[in-house]
Amino acid sequence: MRLNRLTIYGFGKFHDRTFRLAAGLTVLLGPNEAGKSTLTQFISAIFFGFPTKKHPELRYEPLDGSRFGGEIAFTLAGTDYLLSRVDGPRGGKVTLRNTTLNLTLPAATLSRLLAPVDAQLFKNVYAMNEPQLGTVFSASKQELVDRLRHVGAVGSDFWLRQAQQLDRAADDLYKPQGRKPALNQLLQEHATLTAKLNKANASYATYWDLLQHQQQRRQQQTDLQRQLAVQRQIASQYDQQLALWPVYQQWRELASTPTSTHDGFQQRDATALERLTNQVKATQAAQQADQDQLSSLQAQQQLDPLFQDYLLVSGQVDPLIARLPDITIAERERHRLQADQADLQHQADGIEQQYAADGQMPRTFSLATTQRVRQLKSNLTLATQKRRRLQQQLNQLNEQYRQQQPTRQQHKNPLADKQIGWLAAGLIVLVGSMFLPATLFKLAGALLGVAVGYYGVFIVDSSTPASRQQQSLEEDIRDVQAQLREDGQVIDRVTRQLDDIGDAHGLGNIPVDQWTAAQEAIVTWERLTQRLEATTAQQATAAQTVTEFQTAVQRVLPRAAANDLTALITQLKTLQATQQRLQSQESDVTAIAARLKRDQVASDQAHQAVTTFLRTRNVRSTDAFYRQYEQVRAQGNRLSQRAALAQQMGDQQLAALQRVSDQTTLRQQETAATQQVTTLQHQLDTVTEALATGAGQLAHLTASGTQATLRQQLANLETRMQSLTQDWMVDRLVSQWIAATLAAASGDRLPQIVKTASQFYGKLTENRYTEIELTPTTLRVRRPDGAWRSVSQLSRGTAEQLDFAVKLAFAVVMAEQVAMPVVIDDGLVNFDDQRRRAAYRLLATISAKVQVILLTADPVVADELTTETLIRLTD
C-alpha cells in the first residue's frame, strides 16, 4: 500500500489542509504542537475509525468547529482508492471509491483491503513513537517474546491473550503453594470433613435413639396440626354464622312480602304509556302550529301600492331586478374608487407642494443624464476635498513663512552688509575697462565688472540659509496657490454643468445633494398621476352604470325611491320576495289544510290508544296507572333485596342458619368449638417443645454432621475436586498448545525477521551490537567481542533502537504480504546524534521497499536525508 494524499476536513488543529506524500520517504518537519501526533492519529482514525466519545483526548475533534473527518488517497495492488471518513456512529461514516474504475465500494470492503492489519497491529508495529518504543525497556522477558511472536505471526494477539487468560484461569484453580485458589481450598475442606466423619462414627447409637423419638413426636405433631386445622375451620364457621345472624333475621322478615297478582304494570308498560302520551302531545302541537301558519297566510293577502304597480310592468322590472347583484357590486366599487382617488390625490399634492414651487413639477433624468450627474457629483466631491486639503497646506506654508521673518533678521550673512560695496566695485571695474587699449581687455574688464556686481547683488544674499529657506517657502506657496486656482476653475466648471442640468429639468431651486430624493419623488408622482387618471375613469364608468340603472327603474316604477340607491335596491328585493311568496301561497294554503285534517286524525288515534291502554288494565286515568305501578315496583324491590341478602350469606351458610333454632344455641356451639381449639393448641405446643429439645440434642451430637450427610458432603466435595482438576488440566494444556502453535506458525518468518533486525540493529548502533537472539524464555543481543547483554542491561535509547530495528525488519520482511506504510512520530528523541543520523540513513534505504512517513522536530533531517518530499508543517 502507498499513501498518495492526506486531505483533512477538520481534525485537531488542521482544517481544509492537504498533504501529498511520496512513494518512498516523506518527511514532515515541525516544532512541538505543529500537528505531528495529530497527523499520525488522523491516518489511524481514517483507516480504522474514530475513537468513541468516552476518550475525547484521542478523537482530535476540530478546534474551530469545522466538519470532523478527512480522506486518504492510496494505491493498493496497482489500483487507486479514495477513502473518506466523517463523524458518525460506529467509528464514523465511511465512503470508499475505486478511482481507477470509478466505482463506489461498500464500507465492509475496507477491512478486506487492509487485512491482516487491524488497529492493534498498526499501533504496535507500523505507527512508532517514543512511548511505544519505550515499552520494550520496561517489559518483562515473556512480554518481549510475545511481542516478537506477534511481529512474526500476523494476528497472534488474540491467541496470546487467550493463552494468558487460560494461564490466569489455571492459577485461579490451583497453585502448589497457594491458599486462595479454589482447588487448594477444596483440599483443606476435604481434610476437615474426613475428621468430622470419624467423630460422628463414635456417637452413632445415642444418635439413633434420639432420632426414633423425634420421628414419633413429628407424627404426633402432624396429627395434632390436622385436628387443630379441622377444629379451627368449625370454629370459624360458627363465627361467620354469628356475624351473619342479623342478615339472616332480615331475610326472614322479608320472606313475608306478598307476591303481586296484577299484570300490565311493569317497567315496559310504563314506558309504553309514556310513549302514547307523548304522541298525543306531539299531534296537538303540530295541529296548533298548522293552524297558526294558516292564519298567517291569510293575513298576508294585503298588497302595498308599489307591488300593484309592479304587477302592471313586471315584464320590464324583472330584467332590472336580475341586474341587482351587478349594480350592488358597481356601487361598492364606486365607493372604493372614491376612497382610492382621495388617497392618491393627497399623496400627489404632498409631492407637488414639496417640489413644484412655481406650479410646474420637475422632469425626470434619463439614464445617460443620471450617470452624468453621478459622475459630476463625484468630480465635485473630489475637487472640493482636494481644495480643502490644498487650503490647509497653504495655511501651513503661510504660517511657516510668517515665522521665518524675524529669524532671517537675526541670522543675516555679514557679506550681505557689503552688497552695495560689491555693486559699486563692479561698476568701477566696468567703467574702468572702457579705458583699456585693447578690445579684448575691454571685454574681459566688462565681464569682470558684471561678475562682481552679480556676486554682490545675488550671490551674497542668496548664500545665507535663511534666504534659501525663504525662497523654498515662496516657491511652495506659489505652487499651492496655482493648484488652488486650477481646482477652483474645476469646481466652477462642474458647478456650471450641474446648474445647466438642473435648469433644464426644473431643479434649479433644489440643492444638488437632494436631486436623488427629488428624482425618486418625481417618479412616484408620475406613477400616482397615472393611477389617479385610471381611478377617475373607472369611477366614472361605475357611476354611469348606477345612474343608468336608477333612471331605468324610475321610468317604469315612478313610486320607487330612485334617488336613494340603497332604498331602491331594498324595494326591488322586497318586490321579488313578495312575488315569490305569492306564487307559492296558493299551494301552501292547500297543503296546510290537508295537514290540519291529518293532524286531527292522528290526535284522535293517539287519544284512542291511551284509552285502550288504560281500559285493558282496569284503570280510569294515567294517575291511577302510576299509583298501581309504584305498588308493584315496591314489591319487586323487596323481593330483589331478599335475593341479594341470600346471595350475601351464600347457600351453605343459609342452610346452616336455617338448621339453628335461635341465636343462643349458635353462640353455645361457637364457645365449645373455641375451647376445643385452645386444648388442641396446648397439646401441639407441648409436642413442639419436645421436638425442639430433641433437635437440640441431635444438633449437639451432629455438630460436625451426621454420618450420611458427612459421607454425602465428602462425595460431593471429591466430585467438585475432580471437575476442577479437569478444568485446570484443560487450561494448562490449551495454553501450552497455543504457545507451541504460535511458535510453529511464526517459525518460517520469525528467523528472517530476527536476522534482518540484527542487520538493522548493527547499523543503528554502528556495529556495537551485531546479533539478536530470541528463545522461548529470553531476549538478548551480542557485542562484537561475543559478550551477550539482556534488554534490562541496555540503556533506554539502545533498548528503543532494538524495538525500532525489529519493527522495521517486520515491515520489510512482510512487505509482500502486509503492505502498510511505516509512520514514525518523533520516535527518535532518545537516540544520540550519531545513531539518529544512522536511523535516518536506514530509513532512506528501506524506503525503496516500504513507504516511510517521518514526522520530526529535528531540523538536521533536512540536511541528512535526500528526499523530494519535505513538508514544513509551519508553512
C-alpha positions in Angstrom: 0.0 0.0 0.0 1.2 3.5 -0.8 -0.4 6.6 0.6 -0.6 9.4 -2.0 -2.5 12.2 -0.4 -4.0 13.2 3.0 -6.9 15.7 2.9 -8.1 16.9 6.3 -11.6 18.4 6.5 -11.3 19.1 10.2 -9.1 17.2 12.7 -7.4 18.7 15.7 -5.7 21.9 14.7 -5.9 21.3 11.0 -8.8 22.1 8.7 -9.0 22.2 4.9 -5.4 21.1 4.6 -3.9 18.7 2.1 -0.5 16.8 2.2 0.9 15.0 -0.8 3.2 12.1 0.1 6.0 10.5 -1.9 6.1 6.8 -2.8 9.3 6.3 -0.8 10.3 8.7 2.1 8.3 11.7 3.1 9.5 14.0 5.9 7.1 16.3 7.7 9.1 18.8 9.8 7.7 20.9 12.5 8.3 22.0 16.1 6.3 20.9 19.1 2.5 21.5 18.7 2.9 21.7 15.0 0.5 18.7 14.5 2.8 15.7 14.1 0.9 13.5 16.5 -2.4 14.8 15.0 -1.4 13.5 11.6 -0.4 10.1 13.0 -3.7 9.8 14.7 -5.5 11.1 11.6 -4.1 8.2 9.5 -5.1 5.6 12.1 -8.6 7.2 12.5 -9.4 7.3 8.8 -8.3 3.7 8.3 -9.7 2.1 11.5 -12.3 4.5 12.8 -12.7 7.4 15.3 -12.4 6.5 19.0 -15.6 6.8 21.0 -16.6 10.0 22.8 -15.6 8.2 26.1 -12.0 9.0 25.0 -12.2 12.7 23.8 -8.4 13.1 24.0 -8.0 10.5 21.2 -10.7 11.9 18.9 -8.9 15.1 17.9 -12.2 16.9 17.1 -11.6 20.1 15.2 -10.9 23.1 17.4 -12.6 25.6 15.0 -15.9 23.7 14.7 -15.3 22.6 11.1 -16.5 19.3 9.7 -14.9 16.4 11.5 -13.0 13.9 9.3 -11.0 13.7 6.1 -9.9 11.4 3.3 -6.8 9.4 2.2 -6.0 8.6 -1.4 -3.9 5.4 -1.6 -2.8 2.8 -4.1 -3.0 -1.0 -3.4 -2.0 -3.7 -5.9 -1.9 -1.2 -8.7 -5.4 0.1 -8.0 -6.1 3.6 -6.8 -8.6 4.1 -4.0 -10.1 7.1 -2.2 -11.2 6.6 1.4 -13.1 9.3 3.3 -14.5 9.2 6.9 -16.6 11.8 8.6 -18.2 11.9 12.0 -20.9 9.3 12.5 -21.9 6.2 14.5 -19.6 3.2 15.0 -16.4 5.0 14.3 -17.7 7.4 11.6 -19.4 7.2 8.2 -17.1 5.6 5.6 -17.1 6.2 1.9 -14.7 4.1 -0.3 -14.2 4.6 -4.0 -12.2 2.7 -6.6 -11.0 5.7 -8.5 -9.3 3.6 -11.2 -12.7 2.1 -12.2 -14.8 5.0 -10.8 -16.8 2.6 -8.6 -18.2 3.2 -5.1 -17.4 0.2 -2.9 -19.2 -1.0 0.3 -17.7 0.1 3.6 -17.1 -3.5 4.5 -14.6 -3.8 1.7 -12.1 -1.6 3.6 -11.4 -4.3 6.3 -10.7 -6.8 3.5 -8.3 -4.4 1.7 -6.4 -3.8 5.0 -6.3 -7.4 6.1 -4.5 -8.8 8.0 -3.6 -5.4 9.5 -6.0 -4.1 12.2 -5.9 -1.1 14.5 -3.9 -3.0 17.2 -1.3 -4.3 14.7 -0.9 -0.8 13.1 -0.4 0.8 16.5 2.0 -1.8 17.8 4.2 -2.2 14.7 3.6 0.4 11.9 2.9 3.6 14.0 6.1 4.3 16.0 6.6 6.9 18.7 8.8 7.3 21.7 6.3 6.0 24.3 5.7 2.8 22.3 9.4 2.2 21.7 10.0 2.8 25.4 7.8 -0.1 26.4 10.5 -2.6 25.3 12.7 -1.3 28.2 10.1 -1.9 30.9 8.6 -5.1 29.5 9.3 -8.5 31.0 11.1 -11.2 29.1 7.9 -13.1 28.4 6.2 -9.9 27.2 9.2 -9.2 24.8 9.0 -12.7 23.5 5.2 -12.4 23.0 5.7 -9.0 21.1 8.2 -10.6 18.8 5.9 -13.5 18.2 3.2 -11.0 17.4 5.5 -9.4 14.9 6.4 -12.8 13.4 2.9 -14.2 13.3 0.2 -11.9 12.0 -3.0 -11.9 14.1 -1.4 -13.7 17.0 -2.5 -11.1 19.6 -5.8 -12.8 20.1 -4.3 -16.2 20.7 -1.6 -14.7 23.0 -4.4 -13.1 25.1 -6.3 -16.4 25.1 -3.2 -18.2 26.4 -2.6 -15.6 29.1 -6.3 -15.8 30.2 -6.0 -19.6 30.3 -2.9 -19.4 32.5 -4.6 -17.0 34.8 -7.7 -19.2 35.0 -5.4 -22.2 35.8 -3.7 -20.3 38.6 -7.0 -19.3 40.0 -7.9 -23.0 40.3 -4.6 -24.4 41.8 -1.2 -23.3 42.8 1.3 -25.7 44.6 2.0 -23.2 47.4 -1.3 -21.2 47.3 -4.2 -20.9 49.7 -6.8 -18.8 47.8 -7.1 -20.9 44.6 -10.4 -23.0 44.6 -8.7 -26.4 44.4 -6.4 -25.5 47.3 -9.4 -24.6 49.4 -11.2 -27.8 48.5 -8.2 -29.9 49.6 -8.4 -28.2 53.0 -12.1 -28.7 53.3 -11.6 -32.4 52.4 -9.3 -32.9 55.4 -11.8 -31.2 57.7 -14.8 -33.3 56.5 -12.8 -36.5 57.0 -12.1 -35.6 60.6 -15.8 -34.8 61.3 -16.9 -38.2 59.8 -14.5 -40.1 62.1 -16.0 -38.2 65.2 -19.6 -39.0 64.1 -19.0 -42.7 63.9 -18.2 -42.8 67.6 -21.7 -41.4 68.8 -23.9 -43.3 66.4 -26.0 -45.4 69.0 -27.2 -42.4 71.0 -27.9 -40.5 67.9 -30.1 -43.4 66.6 -32.4 -43.5 69.8 -32.9 -39.7 69.7 -33.7 -39.9 66.0 -36.5 -42.5 66.6 -38.1 -40.4 69.4 -38.1 -37.4 67.1 -39.9 -39.3 64.4 -42.7 -40.3 66.9 -43.1 -36.7 68.0 -43.2 -35.5 64.4 -46.0 -38.0 63.7 -47.9 -36.8 66.8 -47.3 -33.2 65.8 -48.7 -33.9 62.4 -51.9 -35.5 63.8 -52.5 -32.5 66.2 -51.9 -30.0 63.4 -54.5 -31.7 61.3 -57.1 -31.9 64.2 -56.4 -28.3 65.0 -57.0 -27.2 61.4 -60.3 -29.0 61.3 -61.4 -27.6 64.7 -60.4 -24.1 63.7 -62.4 -24.4 60.5 -65.5 -25.4 62.6 -65.0 -22.5 65.0 -64.5 -20.1 62.0 -67.9 -21.3 60.5 -69.6 -20.6 63.8 -68.0 -17.2 63.9 -69.2 -16.5 60.4 -72.8 -17.7 61.3 -72.9 -15.4 64.3 -71.7 -12.5 62.1 -74.4 -13.3 59.5 -77.3 -13.8 62.1 -78.6 -10.1 61.7 -78.6 -10.6 57.9 -80.5 -13.9 58.3 -83.1 -12.2 60.6 -83.7 -9.5 57.9 -84.0 -12.2 55.2 -86.7 -14.0 57.3 -88.6 -10.7 57.8 -88.6 -10.1 54.0 -90.0 -13.6 53.4 -93.5 -12.4 54.4 -93.7 -10.0 51.4 -96.8 -10.8 49.3 -96.5 -11.6 45.6 -98.2 -9.2 43.2 -101.1 -10.6 41.2 -101.5 -7.6 38.9 -100.2 -7.8 35.3 -99.5 -4.9 33.0 -97.8 -2.7 35.5 -94.1 -3.4 34.7 -91.4 -1.0 33.5 -92.1 -1.8 29.9 -95.8 -0.9 30.4 -94.9 2.5 32.0 -92.6 3.1 29.0 -95.4 2.3 26.6 -97.9 4.7 28.3 -95.2 7.4 28.3 -94.8 6.9 24.5 -98.5 7.1 23.8 -98.9 10.2 26.0 -96.0 11.9 24.1 -97.7 11.1 20.8 -100.9 12.8 22.0 -98.9 15.9 22.9 -97.0 15.9 19.6 -100.1 15.7 17.4 -101.7 18.5 19.4 -98.7 20.7 19.0 -98.5 20.0 15.2 -102.2 20.8 14.8 -101.8 24.1 16.6 -98.7 25.1 14.5 -100.5 24.3 11.2 -103.5 26.4 12.4 -101.2 29.4 13.2 -99.5 29.2 9.8 -102.8 29.1 8.0 -103.9 32.3 9.9 -100.6 34.0 9.0 -101.0 33.2 5.3 -104.5 34.6 5.3 -103.2 37.8 6.9 -100.6 38.3 4.2 -103.2 38.7 1.4 -103.0 42.6 1.7 -100.5 44.1 -1.0 -98.8 47.5 -1.0 -99.3 50.1 -3.9 -95.7 49.7 -5.2 -96.3 45.9 -5.7 -99.5 46.7 -7.5 -97.6 49.0 -9.9 -95.1 46.2 -10.3 -97.7 43.7 -11.4 -98.5 46.0 -14.3 -94.9 46.3 -15.6 -93.4 43.1 -14.3 -92.0 42.2 -17.7 -89.9 45.4 -17.7 -88.9 45.3 -14.0 -87.8 41.7 -13.8 -84.7 42.2 -16.0 -83.8 45.2 -13.8 -84.2 43.0 -10.7 -81.9 40.4 -12.3 -79.2 43.1 -12.5 -79.3 43.9 -8.7 -76.1 41.9 -7.9 -74.1 43.7 -10.6 -75.4 47.1 -9.6 -74.6 46.4 -5.9 -71.0 45.4 -6.9 -70.7 48.6 -9.1 -71.9 50.8 -6.2 -69.4 49.2 -3.8 -66.6 49.6 -6.4 -67.6 53.3 -6.9 -67.2 54.0 -3.2 -63.9 52.2 -3.1 -62.6 54.1 -6.1 -63.6 57.4 -4.4 -61.5 56.5 -1.3 -58.5 55.4 -3.5 -58.9 58.7 -5.6 -58.8 60.8 -2.4 -55.7 59.0 -1.1 -53.8 59.2 -4.4 -54.7 62.9 -4.7 -53.4 63.5 -1.2 -50.1 61.8 -1.9 -49.6 63.7 -5.2 -50.5 67.0 -3.6 -47.9 66.4 -0.9 -45.2 65.8 -3.6 -46.2 68.8 -5.6 -46.2 71.1 -2.5 -42.6 70.0 -1.8 -41.1 70.1 -5.3 -43.4 72.2 -7.6 -42.6 75.7 -6.2 -43.6 77.5 -9.4 -46.6 75.3 -10.1 -44.6 73.1 -12.5 -43.2 69.7 -11.5 -39.5 69.0 -12.5 -38.7 66.4 -15.1 -37.0 63.1 -14.6 -33.5 62.3 -15.7 -32.7 60.0 -18.5 -30.3 57.1 -17.9 -27.4 59.0 -19.5 -28.2 62.2 -17.6 -28.4 60.2 -14.3 -24.9 58.7 -15.0 -23.5 62.1 -15.9 -24.9 63.7 -12.8 -23.5 61.0 -10.7 -20.1 61.5 -12.3 -20.2 65.3 -11.9 -21.2 65.0 -8.2 -18.3 62.6 -7.7 -15.9 65.0 -9.5 -17.2 67.9 -7.4 -16.7 66.0 -4.2 -13.1 65.0 -5.2 -12.3 68.7 -6.2 -13.8 70.1 -3.0 -11.8 67.6 -0.9 -8.7 68.5 -2.9 -9.3 72.2 -2.4 -9.8 71.8 1.3 -6.5 69.9 1.5 -4.6 72.5 -0.6 -6.1 75.3 1.6 -4.8 73.6 4.7 -1.4 73.1 3.1 -1.3 76.8 2.1 -2.2 77.9 5.6 0.6 75.9 7.0 3.1 77.3 4.5 2.0 80.9 5.2 2.4 80.2 8.9 5.9 78.9 8.3 6.8 81.9 6.1 5.5 84.3 8.8 7.6 82.6 11.5 10.7 82.9 9.2 10.6 86.8 9.1 12.3 87.6 12.5 14.6 84.6 12.1 16.0 86.0 8.8 16.9 89.3 10.5 18.7 87.6 13.3 20.9 85.3 11.1 21.8 87.6 8.2 25.1 86.9 6.4 27.8 89.5 7.2 28.7 89.8 3.5 25.1 91.0 2.8 26.0 94.3 4.5 28.6 94.9 1.8 26.2 94.3 -1.1 26.3 98.0 -2.1 30.1 97.9 -1.9 30.3 94.9 -4.2 27.9 96.6 -6.7 30.0 99.8 -6.7 33.1 97.8 -7.2 31.6 96.1 -10.2 30.5 99.4 -11.7 34.1 100.8 -11.2 35.6 97.8 -13.0 33.1 98.0 -15.8 33.7 101.8 -16.3 37.5 101.4 -16.0 37.6 98.7 -18.6 36.3 101.1 -21.1 39.6 103.0 -20.9 41.8 99.9 -21.7 43.6 100.0 -25.0 42.7 96.6 -26.5 39.2 95.4 -27.2 39.9 92.0 -25.6 40.9 93.8 -22.4 37.8 95.9 -22.6 35.6 92.8 -23.0 37.4 91.0 -20.2 37.1 94.0 -17.9 33.4 94.4 -18.7 32.7 90.7 -17.9 34.7 91.0 -14.6 32.7 94.1 -13.6 29.4 92.3 -14.4 30.5 89.3 -12.4 31.5 91.4 -9.4 28.1 93.2 -9.4 26.2 89.9 -9.9 28.0 88.4 -7.0 27.2 91.4 -4.8 23.5 91.5 -5.7 22.6 87.8 -5.9 25.3 85.5 -4.6 26.0 87.3 -1.3 22.3 87.5 -0.3 21.3 84.0 -1.5 24.2 82.3 0.1 22.6 82.5 3.6 20.5 79.5 4.9 17.6 81.8 5.8 17.3 83.2 2.3 17.4 79.8 0.8 14.6 78.6 3.1 12.5 81.7 2.4 12.9 81.1 -1.4 11.7 77.5 -0.9 8.7 78.6 1.1 7.8 81.2 -1.5 8.1 78.7 -4.3 5.8 76.2 -2.4 3.3 78.9 -1.7 3.1 80.0 -5.3 2.8 76.3 -6.4 -0.1 75.7 -3.9 -1.8 78.9 -5.0 -1.6 77.8 -8.6 -3.1 74.5 -7.7 -5.9 76.2 -5.8 -6.7 78.4 -8.8 -6.8 75.3 -11.1 -9.0 73.4 -8.6 -11.3 76.5 -8.3 -11.7 76.5 -12.0 -12.6 72.8 -12.0 -15.2 73.4 -9.2 -16.7 76.3 -11.1 -16.8 74.3 -14.4 -18.5 71.3 -12.7 -20.9 73.6 -10.8 -21.9 75.3 -14.0 -22.6 71.9 -15.7 -24.8 70.8 -12.8 -26.6 74.1 -12.8 -27.3 73.7 -16.5 -28.7 70.2 -15.9 -30.8 71.4 -13.0 -32.2 74.3 -15.0 -33.0 72.1 -18.0 -35.0 69.7 -15.8 -36.7 72.2 -13.5 -34.4 71.5 -10.5 -32.8 74.9 -10.2 -34.3 75.7 -6.8 -33.3 72.3 -5.3 -29.8 71.7 -3.9 -27.7 69.1 -5.8 -27.5 66.7 -2.8 -31.3 66.5 -2.8 -31.6 65.6 -6.5 -31.6 61.8 -5.9 -34.6 62.1 -3.4 -36.3 64.6 -5.8 -36.0 62.2 -8.8 -37.5 59.3 -6.7 -40.3 61.7 -5.7 -40.9 62.7 -9.3 -41.1 59.1 -10.4 -43.6 58.4 -7.6 -45.6 61.5 -8.6 -45.8 60.4 -12.2 -46.9 56.9 -11.1 -49.5 58.4 -8.8 -50.8 60.7 -11.6 -51.3 57.7 -13.9 -53.1 55.7 -11.2 -55.3 58.7 -10.4 -56.3 59.1 -14.0 -57.1 55.3 -14.2 -59.1 55.5 -11.0 -61.1 58.5 -12.2 -62.0 56.8 -15.4 -63.1 53.6 -13.5 -65.2 55.7 -11.1 -66.9 57.5 -13.9 -67.8 54.2 -15.5 -69.2 52.7 -12.3 -71.2 56.0 -11.6 -72.6 55.9 -15.1 -73.8 52.3 -14.6 -75.6 53.1 -11.4 -77.2 56.3 -12.8 -78.5 54.5 -15.9 -79.9 51.7 -13.6 -81.7 54.3 -11.4 -83.1 56.2 -14.5 -84.5 52.9 -15.9 -86.2 52.0 -12.6 -87.7 55.5 -12.3 -89.0 55.3 -15.8 -91.1 52.1 -15.2 -91.8 52.5 -11.4 -92.4 56.2 -10.6 -93.2 55.3 -7.0 -89.7 53.8 -6.4 -87.1 55.8 -4.5 -84.9 56.4 -7.5 -82.6 59.0 -5.8 -81.5 56.7 -3.0 -79.8 53.6 -4.4 -79.8 51.7 -1.1 -83.6 52.2 -0.6 -84.2 51.4 -4.3 -82.4 48.1 -4.0 -84.3 47.2 -0.8 -87.6 48.0 -2.6 -86.7 45.8 -5.6 -85.7 42.9 -3.4 -89.0 43.2 -1.5 -90.9 43.1 -4.7 -89.0 40.0 -5.8 -89.7 38.3 -2.4 -93.4 39.2 -2.5 -93.7 37.8 -6.0 -92.1 34.5 -5.0 -94.2 34.3 -1.8 -97.5 34.9 -3.8 -96.6 32.3 -6.3 -96.2 29.6 -3.6 -99.1 30.9 -1.4 -101.9 29.0 -3.0 -100.1 25.7 -2.8 -99.1 26.4 0.8 -102.7 27.1 1.9 -103.8 23.8 0.3 -101.0 21.9 1.9 -101.7 23.3 5.3 -105.4 22.5 5.1 -104.5 18.9 4.3 -102.1 18.7 7.1 -104.7 20.0 9.6 -107.0 17.1 8.6 -104.2 14.6 9.1 -103.3 16.2 12.4 -106.9 15.8 13.6 -107.0 12.1 12.6 -103.6 11.5 14.3 -104.8 13.2 17.5 -108.0 11.1 17.7 -106.0 7.9 17.1 -103.5 8.9 19.9 -106.3 9.6 22.4 -108.0 6.3 21.5 -104.7 4.4 22.0 -104.3 5.8 25.5 -107.9 5.0 26.4 -107.5 1.4 25.2 -104.2 1.0 27.2 -105.9 2.1 30.5 -109.1 0.1 29.9 -107.1 -3.2 29.5 -105.5 -2.6 33.0 -108.8 -1.7 34.7 -107.8 1.9 35.5 -109.6 5.1 34.5 -106.7 7.6 34.3 -102.9 7.7 33.9 -102.6 8.8 37.6 -104.3 5.6 38.7 -102.0 3.6 36.5 -98.9 5.2 38.0 -100.2 4.5 41.6 -100.6 0.9 40.9 -97.2 0.8 39.1 -95.4 2.2 42.2 -97.0 -0.5 44.4 -95.9 -3.3 42.0 -92.4 -1.8 41.8 -92.1 -1.6 45.7 -93.0 -5.4 45.9 -90.3 -6.2 43.3 -87.7 -4.2 45.2 -88.4 -6.2 48.4 -88.0 -9.5 46.6 -84.8 -8.3 45.0 -83.5 -7.2 48.4 -84.3 -10.7 49.8 -82.5 -12.4 46.9 -79.4 -10.1 47.5 -79.3 -11.0 51.2 -79.5 -14.7 50.3 -76.6 -14.2 47.9 -74.6 -12.4 50.5 -75.0 -15.3 53.0 -74.4 -18.0 50.5 -76.3 -21.2 50.0 -74.2 -23.2 52.5 -74.4 -20.6 55.3 -78.1 -20.0 54.7 -78.9 -23.7 55.0 -76.8 -24.0 58.2 -78.5 -21.0 59.8 -81.9 -22.5 58.9 -81.0 -25.5 61.0 -80.4 -23.4 64.1 -83.3 -22.7 66.3 -82.1 -19.4 67.9 -79.0 -17.2 68.4 -78.3 -18.5 71.9 -77.8 -22.1 70.7 -75.5 -20.8 68.0 -73.4 -18.9 70.5 -73.1 -22.0 72.8 -71.8 -24.1 69.8 -69.3 -21.4 69.0 -67.9 -21.3 72.6 -67.5 -25.1 72.7 -65.6 -25.1 69.4 -63.2 -22.3 70.6 -62.4 -24.2 73.8 -61.6 -27.3 71.8 -59.2 -25.2 69.6 -57.4 -24.0 72.8 -57.0 -27.5 74.1 -55.5 -28.8 70.8 -53.2 -25.8 70.6 -51.8 -26.5 74.1 -51.1 -30.1 73.2 -49.4 -29.1 70.0 -47.2 -26.6 71.8 -46.1 -29.3 74.3 -45.1 -31.7 71.4 -43.3 -28.9 69.5 -41.3 -28.0 72.7 -40.3 -31.7 73.0 -39.3 -31.7 69.3 -37.1 -28.6 69.8 -35.4 -30.2 72.8 -34.7 -33.4 70.9 -33.5 -31.4 67.9 -31.0 -29.6 70.2 -29.7 -32.9 71.5 -29.3 -34.2 67.9 -27.6 -30.9 66.9 -25.1 -31.3 69.7 -24.4 -34.9 68.6 -24.3 -33.9 64.9 -22.4 -30.6 65.3 -20.0 -32.0 62.8 -22.7 -33.6 60.7 -24.4 -37.0 60.5 -22.6 -39.9 59.0 -24.7 -39.9 55.9 -24.5 -36.2 55.5 -20.8 -36.1 56.0 -20.3 -39.0 53.6 -22.5 -37.2 51.0 -20.7 -33.9 51.6 -17.4 -35.8 51.2 -18.5 -37.5 48.0 -19.8 -34.1 46.6 -16.5 -32.5 47.5 -14.5 -35.1 45.8 -16.7 -34.8 42.7 -16.0 -31.0 42.6 -12.3 -31.6 43.1 -12.2 -33.9 40.1 -14.1 -31.4 38.0 -11.8 -28.5 39.0 -8.8 -30.7 38.4 -10.0 -31.5 34.9 -10.6 -27.8 34.2 -7.1 -26.9 35.5 -5.5 -29.5 33.2 -7.5 -28.4 30.2 -6.5 -24.7 30.7 -2.8 -25.6 31.1 -2.8 -28.0 28.1 -4.6 -25.5 25.8 -2.3 -22.7 26.9 0.8 -24.8 26.1 -0.8 -25.9 22.8 -1.4 -22.2 21.8 2.2 -21.3 22.6 3.5 -24.3 20.6 1.2 -23.5 17.7 2.3 -19.8 17.6 5.9 -20.8 17.7 5.3 -23.2 14.8 3.3 -20.5 12.8 5.9 -17.9 13.2 8.8 -20.2 12.7 9.2 -19.7 8.9 9.1 -15.9 9.2 10.5 -15.1 12.6 14.1 -16.2 11.8 14.2 -14.0 8.8 12.7 -11.1 10.8 15.3 -11.6 13.6 18.1 -11.8 11.0 17.0 -8.6 9.3 16.5 -6.9 12.7 20.1 -7.9 13.6 21.4 -6.2 10.5 19.4 -3.1 11.1 20.4 -3.0 14.8 24.0 -3.3 13.8 23.6 -0.2 11.5 21.8 1.7 14.2 24.4 1.0 16.9 27.4 1.3 14.4 28.1 -2.5 14.9 28.3 -2.2 18.7 25.7 -5.0 18.7 25.7 -7.4 15.8 23.2 -10.1 16.6 19.8 -10.6 18.3 18.9 -13.9 19.9 15.3 -14.9 20.6 14.5 -18.0 22.6 11.2 -19.1 24.2 12.3 -17.5 27.5 15.0 -14.9 26.8 15.8 -12.0 24.5 19.4 -10.7 24.3 21.9 -9.1 22.0 25.6 -9.9 21.3 28.5 -7.5 21.1 31.4 -7.9 18.7 33.5 -9.4 21.4 31.0 -12.2 21.9 29.5 -10.9 25.2 25.7 -11.1 25.5 23.5 -8.4 27.0 19.9 -8.7 28.1 17.4 -5.9 27.5 17.5 -4.9 31.1 21.2 -4.2 30.8 20.8 -1.8 27.8 20.3 1.9 28.1 16.8 3.4 27.3 17.9 4.7 23.9 19.6 1.4 23.0 16.6 -0.6 24.1 14.3 1.6 22.0 16.7 1.2 19.0 16.3 -2.6 19.4 12.5 -2.3 19.2 12.8 0.1 16.3 15.0 -2.3 14.4 12.6 -5.3 15.0 9.6 -3.3 13.8 11.4 -2.1 10.7 12.6 -5.6 10.0 9.0 -6.8 10.2 7.8 -4.1 7.8 10.5 -5.0 5.3 10.1 -8.8 5.5 6.3 -8.8 5.5 6.1 -6.1 2.7 4.7 -8.5 0.2 2.1 -10.0 2.5 1.3 -6.9 4.6 1.6 -3.7 2.5 1.4 -0.9 5.0 3.5 2.3 5.3 5.6 3.0 8.4 4.7 6.1 10.3 7.3 7.5 12.8 6.1 10.3 15.1 9.2 11.7 16.9 10.3 8.2 17.8 14.0 9.0 17.8 14.1 11.6 20.6 16.1 9.3 22.9 18.7 8.5 20.1 22.0 10.3 20.3 23.1 12.4 17.4 25.2 9.7 15.6 22.6 6.9 16.0 19.8 9.3 14.9 21.7 10.1 11.7 22.2 6.3 11.3 18.5 5.9 11.7 17.8 8.5 9.0 20.2 6.7 6.6 18.4 3.3 7.4 15.0 4.9 6.7 16.2 6.2 3.4 17.5 2.8 2.5 14.3 0.8 3.3 12.1 3.5 1.7 12.9 1.8 -1.6 10.8 -1.2 -0.4 8.4 0.3 2.2 6.8 3.7 2.2 8.1 5.8 5.2 6.4 8.8 6.7 8.7 10.6 9.2 7.3 13.3 11.4 10.0 15.0 13.4 11.1 18.2 15.0 14.8 17.7 14.3 16.0 20.3 11.7 19.0 18.1 10.9 16.8 15.8 8.9 16.6 18.4 6.1 20.3 18.1 5.6 20.7 14.4 6.3 18.0 13.0 4.1 17.8 13.5 0.3 14.1 13.3 -0.2 12.0 15.1 -2.8 9.1 15.5 -0.4 10.0 17.7 2.6 6.9 19.3 4.1 7.2 22.0 6.7 4.2 22.0 9.0 4.7 25.6 9.9 4.2 26.9 6.3 
